[in-house]
Amino acid sequence: MWEKDFVECLEKSTTAHPLIDKAFDIKQRHMPKQIYKYFRDCSYTRDNLKTDTVWLCSPDAYNDPYDCAFTISEEMIVETAIRILIEPRIEEYNLQDIISREAIEKSKRSENPLRSLAEYISMFKCPLPGKYLEGMVELTSSVLPELINNIVSFMPRLQAATKVCSFSAICDSIIMWSHYADNHQGFCVEYKLEPLMDGHACWYNLYKVIYSPKLYDLTRWAELMIGPNRDQSNPVYPLLATIHKFDGWKYEEEWRLVLLDSKLNDDRNYNVPTPTRVLLGSKMKTSSKKELREICKDRNIEVWEMHRVTNSFELTAMRRS
């Protein structure tokens, strides 16, 4: 599926060899012609309709406690850090004059580089091993815990800096009308995407949600960030965590607007194009329908109504003059 190709492009993209344009080309070829936003009917959602805005918020405000969550393997980070930090000590203590380069490389590739290197050192009668091992003990007892703490504490900061707004590729979901449009008493707004494909910020920051049974793993990204080869780091990796979601939500066919802020900005309204249609819920009050029609009339927006199909579990949209 195209989603797999899109994700692979973003995963393989690096600072030195970016593949962002290729990924976005894949996205553009598979975007729906329109997307929908379900709203409950209240004063601030009416203001959104009047001002061409939607609400961007941190994922912790969403009903899914795992929204934008990810996992990082502390064990693998420790192993990577040891491999990265071991080389300067080899040079500092001139261990290359005591142990062959082949043995050093073999130690670095082992499950426990420090222990493996110590075993090689112990084969030689030299005053350096004690000093070396003492230094490495100090390193592992101070630097590594701090490193792990920094990475782990970064996780909630990344989520707090992420702002999202959810849309759907469909407007006739009975479940979503129930959950997000106040039990069918709210409304659903349609936004055409084709006019936006000329570099509009809303289009650029819109992504198909990838449904998965597992949390997205950011270990590889964290490893690259602490390593010396920063040109191989991947600046878009955190984005991948924000667009992966538990596959129990796949019925929503979600597309989401994602902004990864460099600062911890407040939740806020975000400008979107003028809607092309507003669909009124099948249980919306007559007085509310009239008021929304007036809003849409002033803004030249089509108004349709959702109706229950009498002989099946379906909703259908009908235009009313």
N, C-alpha and C positions, 0 to 999 in steps of 0.2 A: 504494500500500500504506500501511497505517496507520503503519509505521515512518517513512515520509517526512513525514507530518503531525506526528508526534511530534518529530522532529528539527527541523522548521521552527519549531515553537512554541518550542523551547528556544533556537534560533538567534536568533529575533526578540525573545525576552524581554530586557528591560532593567531596570535598577534603578528607573527612573521608570515603566515600563510592564511589569510582570512578567506572564508567561504560563505560569508554573509550574503553576498549578492546572489550566489547560486541557490542558497536556501530560500531567499525571498522570491526568486523566480519560480521555484517549486510551489511556494505558498500562493503566489498570484494566480497560477494556472488552476488552482483548486479551491479558490475562495467562492463561497456562495454568492449569488447575485444580490441577496439582501440578508440582513440579520435582524433579530428581534430582541426587544428588551421588555420583560414583564414588570409591571408596576402595580402596587396597591394604590388606590385612589385616595390621595391626601393632599394637603396644601403644598408640601415641598416637592412631591412628584409632579404636581401640576406646574409648579415653577420650573422644574426641569423641562417640561414640555413647552412652556412659553419661551424659555431662554436657550433652547438647543443645548442642554447640558445633561450630563449623567454624573452620578456620585462615584468618585474614586475613593476606595478605602483600603485599609490594611486587611490581609486575609483573616486575621484573628476575629474580625467582625462577621465572618461568614458562618453559615450553619454547619459546615464541615470542619471539625477540629483538626483535620489533617490537610486542610487546604494550604498549598504551597510548602508543605513539609518535605523534608528530605533526610537522607541518612549519610553519615560519614563514619568510616571505620577508624576508630582510634588506634587499633592495633597496627593497621597498615600505615597510618601516619607516623607512628613511632618508628616502625621499621624504615620508612623512607627518610625520616629525620636522622636516624643513626647513620644510614648510608651517606647522607649528605655531609654530616658533621664529622665523619670519621677521617675524611681525606685531609683536612687541615692538620689533624693530629699526627697523621702519618708523616707529613712534611715537617711539622714542628719538632718531632723527635727523631727525624731522619731514619724512620723505620725501614725505608726502602734500602738502606745500607745493611740492614740486618736480615730482612725477610725478602724473598724474591717477589717481584711484581706479580708473578703468577699466583703466589700464595695470598698476596694482598687482595687481588681481584676475586679470588675464590672466597676469601673471607667476606668481602662486601656482598657477594651474591648469596651467601648462606642465610639460613633462617635467623641466626643470631650473630651478626658480624663481630660484635665486641668479644663475645666468648671465643669465636673461631680465631680471631686475631691474637687473643691472649694465649691460646693454645700454641700457636706458632711461636710467639715470643718466648714462652716458657721453655722452648727447646734450646734457647741460647742463654748462656751465662753473661748477663749484661745488666748494668745498673739502670738502664732505661725502663725495663718493663714495669718495675714498681711505680716509678714516677708516671709512666704512661697510664697504667691502670688506675692510679689514684686520680689522675686528671679526668679520665673517662667516667669514673664513679661520680665525681663532682658534677660532670656534665649531665649525666643521666638523672641525677637527683635534683637538679635545679632547672636547667634549660628545657628539658623535655616536658616536665609537668606544666611549665609556663606556656610552652608551645601548644600543648594539647588544650589547655584552658582557653587560650586565645582563639583557637579554632572552634571549640565547642561554644564559647560565648558569642562567637560571630554569627551562629545560626539564628538566634532570635533577632539579632540586629538586622540581618539580611531580610527576614520576614517583615520586620517593622518598617523597613525602607521600601518595601514593595507595595505598590498601589494597584488595585485591580478593579475591573468592572466586568460583569458577566453578561453575555448575550447568548442567543441561541439561533441555530439555523432553521428552527421550526416555530410556528406560531399556534399550533393546534394541539399542544400537549395537555391532556386533561390534568396530569400530575403537576405540571408547572403552573397552570392556571390556578390550581388549588394552593400550591405552596407559596408562589411569589406574587400572585395577583389577588390576594385576599379572598380565596374561595370563589373565584370567578366573578367577584364584584369589582375588580380593578380593570386595568387596560393594558394593552400590549402595543408597543411602538415599533414600526418598521423603518429601517434605514437601508437605503440602496447603497451598495458598495462600488458598483462599476464607475460612477462618477468620481470616486475617491482614489482610483488606482494611479493617479498622477503624482504620487509623492505626498499625499495628505497625511498629516501626523496620525490621525485616527486609524487610517489604513495601515500605516507602517507599524504601529504598535499593537495590531490586532493579530491574535494567534489562535490556531485550532488547539483545543485541549486534547492531550494524549491520555487515554485511559489505560490504567495499568493496575495489576493486583499488588504491585510492590512500590514502596517509596523510591523516589529517584535518588540514585547514589552519586554524591558529589565528592567522593574520596579522591578520584583521579584529579579533579580540579584543585582540591586542597593540596595534594602532593606537588602539583606543578607550581602552586603559589609559594611554597616554602623552599622550592629547589632553586638552583643557580640558573637554570635555563628559562628565565622569565619570558623570552621570546617565543617559547612554546606554550605559554599559558593561554587560557581560553577565556576571554572577557564575557562571553555570552553563556557560559556554563550555568551561572545562577538563574538565568532566564529559563533554562530547561526545567528546573525544579518548580517554577511557578506555573508551567503549563502541563505538568503531569498530575493526574488526579486518579483517585480510586475508581476502578472500573464499574463499581456499582452505580456511578452517576452517568454512565454513558448514554442513557436515554435522553439526557438533556441536550445532546449534540452542541456542546458549548464552544463558543468562540469568546475569547476574553481579551479585553484591553489591558495591557500590562505596562506599567511605568516602574523602572527600577531607579529610584531617586538616589542621588549621591548623598543627600542629607535626609534626616528624619523629618520630613515635612508632614504637616497635618493632612488628614483626610479632607477632600475638597471636591468641588464641582469641576467638571472637565468639559470643554466645548466639543460638541459633535455636530455633524451636519443636520440640517432641518429634516425631520421625518417626512416620509412619503405617505404613510398611512398610520392611522390609529385604529386599533381594533378594541371594541368595547366588550367586556365580559358578559357572558350569558345570564348572569344574575345581578348585573349592575342595576341600581335603582334608576327609575325614569328621570328623576330630577338631576341625577349625576350625569346621565347620558346627555341631557339638554345642555348642561353647563360645559361639558367637554366638547360638544358639537360647536358651541359658540367660540371656544378657544381655537379649535381647528379651522373654523370658517374664517376667522380673522387672519390665520396664518396659511390659508390655502392648502390645508392638509386633508386628504381624503379620510372619511370616517366609515368604518365597517363594523358590523356586529357579529359576535360569535353566537352560534346556535347549536343546541344539542340535536344530533341526528336521532330520529325516533326509533330506529330499528337496529342500532349498533352503538358500541362505546366509541363515539367519534364526535368531534366538533367540526363545524363548517363555518366559514366566514362569508357573510353576505353584505353587499353594499346597500346602504340606505341613503336616499336622497335628502 
